[in-house]
Amino acid sequence: MAAPVGARRPWPVRRTFPVTYHDLDVLNHLNHAAYLPMMETLRCEYYLGLLGSSDPSRLDIIVAEAACRYLAPVGYGAVLAGSVAPIRPLGRTSFTLAYRFEDVANGHLTAVGRTVIVTYDYANARKVEIPLERRRRMEADAIGEAETDWGPTSRSSSGNRGVGADP
């Protein structure tokens, strides 16, 4: 059965993150830097799942680039649902992961992110091709660019635009 029009296919990894006092800034909302560790957790959970392992020492990837767009303030005690998915197309030695964060209480999109990841041979200090079986699994999980909410008009469901977004 086809998904309803406008319905999203679930992203491969989704988990919640409580906003703790430690993560607040002087304006009493979630500090922008708190999103990068959440993205790292999602990335590792996704990629370790591809490896069939829970051992982070097995990771054979390195982050080449990371970006995050902040779309709405988040207060103390909120719970965010974070999701991650690879974006089509995958490169030969690299791929891009998309992230989205929603406030669990109201469903508002609070931030979106992306990282460019390179498969890496740490013993020989060089990038390597994405192993075929992992590539197949990532391609099956991959979403299109339009599904990332990254575009220039990304909005939270309340209609708020991120900093620097076009009017």
N, C-alpha and C positions, 0 to 999 in steps of 0.2 A: 504494500500500500504506500502510495506517495505521501510525503509530508505535506501538511497544509501550506498554502501559499504564505510566505513570510515566516514560516517556522524554521528554526535553525536546527541543523544536525548537531547533536552534542559533541563537544570537543573531547579529545581522548582523556585528558586528565582534568579533574575539577576537585578543588578542596577549599576548605574555609580557613580564614585567618582572622582571629579576634584582634581588634585594635586595642593595644595596651597603653598604659600611661607612658611607658618608655618611648613609644613611637610618636608622641605628640610634639609639636613645635610650639613656639612662643605664641602663636595665634590660636592655640588650643584645638588644633585639628591634626590629622595624620600628616607627618612630615613627608615631603616628597621622596626622600631617600629611603623610606621604609618599603617602597614598592620593589626596589631592585632585589633585596633578599627574598621577597615573596616570589618574584620571577625566577630566581635561582632555585628555590625549592620546587616550583612547578617543573622547571626544565629538568632537574635531576630526577624527579619522580617519573616524568615521561621517558627520559632516555634510559634510566635504569630498567624500566619496564621493557623497553626494546631489547635490552641485554639479558633480561631474565634474571636480574640480580638486584640485591639491595645493598651492595657494597660500593660506596662511592669511589674507592680506589680503582674500580674497573672502568670508570669513565674515560673515554678516549676522544673527548671533545674539548675545545677551547673557545671562549667567547671572543669574537673579533669586534663586535659592536653591540651596544645596548642603548635603547631609547625608550622613553616613557612619556606619554601625554596625560596630563592631569585634567580631568574633566569636571570634577565636583569635589568640594571639601567633604571630609569624613571625620566624624567626631569620636571621642573616647567611648568605648563600649560597643561600637558598631562591630558587625561581623561582615567581612567581605568574602565573596565567593570568587576565587580565581580560577581561570581556565587557561590551558595552553594547547596549541595545535601547530603543526608545521604548515607552511604556506607553499602552494604550488607556484612555480616549478622548483624542484630541488636542483642544486648545482651538482657538479661532479665531486667536489670535496667539501662543499658547504651547503647549508640550508638555513632558512629563516624560520624562527618560531614567533608566533603571535600570542599575545596574552591579553586577557580582558579581566577586569575586576568590577563586580557589581555589589552594591549594598544589599545584603540578604533581606533586610527589613522592608525595603521599598522597591527593589529591583533596579534602582538607578545605576547606570554605568558611571563609575567613578574614575577609571583610568584604563588606558590601553597601552600596550608595550610591544616591543619586538626586539629580538636579538638575532644577530647573524652568528651562526655556529660553524666551526670548522672541525672536521674529523682530523685527529692529530695523533701521530706516533711520537709519544714523549721520549721513548728510548733513543730514537734517531733524530729528534727535534725537527720534524717535518710534517707537513699536511699530507693526508692520504685520501684515497677515494672512499666514499661512503660504502661500507660493505653491502653487497647485493641484498642479503636478507633484510637488513635494517632499512635499506632504501625501499624495498617492497612494502614493508610495514608502514614506513612514514608516508609513502605515496597513498596508501589506503586510508591513512588518517588525515591527509592533507586537505586544507580548505583553500578556496580561492581568495584572491586579494579583496574582493568585494565583501567577504564574510568577516574581515578582520576589524572593522570599525575604525581603521586607521586613517581613512581618507580625510581630505581637508575639511569636510563638514561633519566629522565625528561629533556626536552629541550624547549627553546622558539622556536617559528616557524622560527626564524633566525638561529637556530642551536646552540645558546649559551647554555652552561650548567651552572647550579647553583653552588655556592660555595660548595666545598666538593663533588661534583658529580664525579663519576668514569670517567676516560678518555675514 
